[in-house]
Amino acid sequence: MVNKNALRAGSIAAGTTLMMLLSSPAFATNGMDPGPGLSVGETLGLYVGCPLVLFVIIAGLVMALDRSRKKKPQG
């Protein structure tokens, strides 16, 4: 059976790798106009809001999974 800490570390590593790949400059096309920049609201949403939402989701999942183990009768 997989250890809870190993599962948690694996999911964090996978999420971090995915975010790094999606924000990579490899998606930029040479010679193309990069387009308009982000507004202040878009920047805050992208770099503050999204990580906070992900943190809340992950913390909620960890708490929900932890509570389900505590409800088992000890014997």
C-alpha positions, 0 to 999 in steps of 0.5 A, spaced: 500 500 500 502 506 498 504 511 504 500 517 505 506 522 505 509 518 498 502 519 495 502 527 497 509 528 495 508 525 488 501 529 487 505 535 489 511 534 484 506 532 479 502 538 479 509 542 480 511 539 473 505 540 470 505 548 472 512 549 470 511 545 463 504 549 461 508 556 463 514 554 459 517 559 453 517 553 449 510 554 447 512 561 444 512 562 437 518 565 434 517 571 430 509 572 432 507 578 436 506 576 443 499 580 444 497 585 449 500 584 456 495 582 462 491 587 466 493 588 474 486 584 475 488 578 470 495 578 473 493 577 480 488 572 478 493 568 475 499 569 480 495 569 486 488 567 485 489 560 482 495 558 487 490 560 493 484 556 490 489 550 488 491 550 496 484 550 498 482 544 494 488 540 496 488 542 503 480 540 503 482 533 500 487 532 505 482 534 511 477 530 508 481 524 507 484 524 514 477 525 517 475 518 514 480 515 517 479 518 524 472 515 524 474 508 524 473 505 531 479 503 535 480 496 538 
